[in-house]
Amino acid sequence: MAKTIHLIKAKGSNYFSLRFSTTPAKKSIGTTFLALLILSGCASTPQPPTSDLLAAEQAIASAERARVSDYASVELSDARDKLSAARSAVREEKMVQAQHLAQQAKADAELASAKSEVAKARIVNEQMQKGTDTLKQEMQRKTGDQ
């Protein structure tokens, strides 16, 4: 007597049909084959995190164009190092690690840009404050002369 096991495909209504014998030796081989078939569908290699790598590269390039290294060189250097490590992880087929490193590289580049903007804003603020102080001194001097 033979038993039939039906495996339904993920998409569509087609199915596979496997016949297993009821003898223990043949049943064991059939079960092993079925297990390998199921596992082979789950064991696919993840795709490289191309979009995350590209986003990190763009964030670093944007930071470099904005001359961020003048104000946040440590963060920009960290971003470059993590992007390099992400590329190495892709070559080693460690896609999850590569994705995390690429995301961290992007975050570091964005942090460097933000720190640079803050530093630039402080410089502008200091210059405006000096200008305001100079105007106040001029006004006091002119009102004292009259």
Buried (B, 14 or more C-beta within 10 A) or exposed (E): EEEEEEEEEEEEEEEEEEEBEEEEEEEEEBEEEBEEEEEEEEEEEEEBBEEBBEBBBEBBEBBBEBEBBEBBEEBBEBBBBBBEBBBEBBEEEBBEBBBBBBBBBBBBBBBBBBBBBEEBEEEEEEEEEEEEEEEEEEEEEEEEEE
